[in-house]
Amino acid sequence: MKYRNKEGRILKAGVSTACLYPRLLEESLYDLAVNGVDCVEIFINTDCELSKRFIGEMKSTLDRFEVSVASLHPYTCGLEPIMFFSPYERRVGDMLDYYKRYFEAMQQLNAQYFVLHGCKGFRLDNNEFYFERFKRIVEAGKEFGITVCQENVHLYVSGNLKFLKEMSNALGDDAAFVLDTKQCVRCGENPFDYVKAIGNKVKHVHLSDSSEKGDCLLMGRGRFDYRRFLAQLKEKGFDGAVMLELYRSNFNSISDLISSYNIIENAISRIDGR
C-alpha cells in the first residue's frame, strides 16, 4: 500500500493515536481526524478495542474524515518477550492466535504495517532462534496481507544496530523495519547510521525531534536534521508513512501535534520538489 495523497506524493505524514494516551482511542482518533490529520497509526490499548464492533466504529470515523491507517501498534508488546521468545513452545502458538486478531483488525482498517517490539530480558542462545520466531510472526501476517515490522527499541535486542543488520541479511525479503528516531537516540546511536545500514528495508517511521533538552520533542524544538533524514530515506527507496510519535508529557495541546504534523508535511513537500 502506498500512502499517496491527492497530489500523488508517495511519502505521507501522519500522527500516532498513542500521542494522546491516556485519552480513549476513539476520542484520540476523532480529535486527530477533525483537526485535519489524514493518516494515522492506531495504538490498540486493550482487548475490547479489537472487537469487530469497535473496529467498525473506528472505520466509520476514518471513512467520514477520509483518514487512512498506515500501521497498528499492539498493547501486548510487553508480553512479546515471554510469549514469542521464551523456550516454551506452546506459548508461541497461543500468541500467534491472539495476534491474528490484530491482523484481522488491520484488514478491516486497510492498514498494512504491524509494529513489533520483540524480545528483551532474555539471553538468547543465538540470533537464529530470534529470527526463526520472528519469521513465524511474519508468515502469520502474510496470511492477512500484513507486513510485520521489527521496531528498533531501547533495551530490546532490536535496539542494537549490529543485530538489525544481521537480521536483515539473515531474513532477506522477510526483514522489514520500523525506524524510530527517539529510540535511536536512547540507544546512543545516530539515526543516519540506521538509514545507511537498513534503510532499504524500512517500511515505516516514528519521528520526533531531539536535542540536549530531550529525545522526544516536537518538530522544530530540537536539533535533529529531519529534512536530511527523510531525504536519505527516500533515496533508499522508502515510500511509507512518517508518523509523529510523542509522549503526552512532550506537548501541551493537540494544536502542538498539528503544528508538528504540518512541519513533517512541509518537509515531505520540499523533498518531493513541490
Secondary structure as the mmCIF struct_conf table of DSSP 4:
data_model
#
loop_
_struct_conf.conf_type_id
_struct_conf.id
_struct_conf.beg_label_comp_id
_struct_conf.beg_label_asym_id
_struct_conf.beg_label_seq_id
_struct_conf.end_label_comp_id
_struct_conf.end_label_asym_id
_struct_conf.end_label_seq_id
TURN_TY1_P TURN_TY1_P1 LYS A 6 GLU A 7
BEND BEND1 ILE A 10 LEU A 11
STRN STRN1 LYS A 12 SER A 16
HELX_RH_3T_P HELX_RH_3T_P1 THR A 17 LEU A 20
TURN_TY1_P TURN_TY1_P2 TYR A 21 PRO A 22
BEND BEND2 ARG A 23 ARG A 23
HELX_RH_AL_P HELX_RH_AL_P1 LEU A 25 VAL A 34
TURN_TY1_P TURN_TY1_P3 ASN A 35 GLY A 36
STRN STRN2 CYS A 39 PHE A 43
BEND BEND3 THR A 46 THR A 46
HELX_RH_3T_P HELX_RH_3T_P2 ASP A 47 LEU A 50
BEND BEND4 SER A 51 SER A 51
HELX_RH_AL_P HELX_RH_AL_P2 LYS A 52 PHE A 65
TURN_TY1_P TURN_TY1_P4 GLU A 66 GLU A 66
STRN STRN3 SER A 68 HIS A 73
HELX_RH_3T_P HELX_RH_3T_P3 TYR A 75 LEU A 79
HELX_RH_AL_P HELX_RH_AL_P3 GLU A 80 PHE A 84
BEND BEND5 PHE A 85 PRO A 87
HELX_RH_AL_P HELX_RH_AL_P4 GLU A 89 LEU A 109
TURN_TY1_P TURN_TY1_P5 ASN A 110 ASN A 110
STRN STRN4 TYR A 113 LEU A 116
BEND BEND6 GLY A 121 PHE A 122
BEND BEND7 ASP A 125 ASP A 125
HELX_RH_AL_P HELX_RH_AL_P5 ASN A 127 LYS A 142
TURN_TY1_P TURN_TY1_P6 GLU A 143 GLY A 145
STRN STRN5 THR A 147 GLU A 151
HELX_LH_PP_P HELX_LH_PP_P1 ASN A 152 ASN A 152
TURN_TY1_P TURN_TY1_P7 HIS A 154 LEU A 155
BEND BEND8 TYR A 156 TYR A 156
HELX_RH_3T_P HELX_RH_3T_P4 VAL A 157 GLY A 159
HELX_RH_AL_P HELX_RH_AL_P6 LEU A 161 LEU A 171
HELX_RH_3T_P HELX_RH_3T_P5 GLY A 172 ASP A 174
STRN STRN6 PHE A 177 ASP A 180
HELX_RH_AL_P HELX_RH_AL_P7 THR A 181 ARG A 186
TURN_TY1_P TURN_TY1_P8 CYS A 187 GLY A 188
HELX_RH_AL_P HELX_RH_AL_P8 PRO A 191 ILE A 198
HELX_RH_3T_P HELX_RH_3T_P6 GLY A 199 LYS A 201
STRN STRN7 VAL A 202 LEU A 207
STRN STRN8 ASP A 209 SER A 211
TURN_TY1_P TURN_TY1_P9 GLU A 212 LYS A 213
STRN STRN9 GLY A 214 LEU A 217
TURN_TY1_P TURN_TY1_P10 MET A 219 GLY A 220
BEND BEND9 ARG A 221 GLY A 222
HELX_RH_AL_P HELX_RH_AL_P9 TYR A 226 GLU A 235
TURN_TY1_P TURN_TY1_P11 LYS A 236 GLY A 237
BEND BEND10 GLY A 240 GLY A 240
STRN STRN10 ALA A 241 LEU A 244
HELX_RH_3T_P HELX_RH_3T_P7 ARG A 248 ASN A 250
BEND BEND11 ASN A 252 SER A 253
HELX_RH_AL_P HELX_RH_AL_P10 ILE A 254 ILE A 271
TURN_TY1_P TURN_TY1_P12 ASP A 272 GLY A 273
#
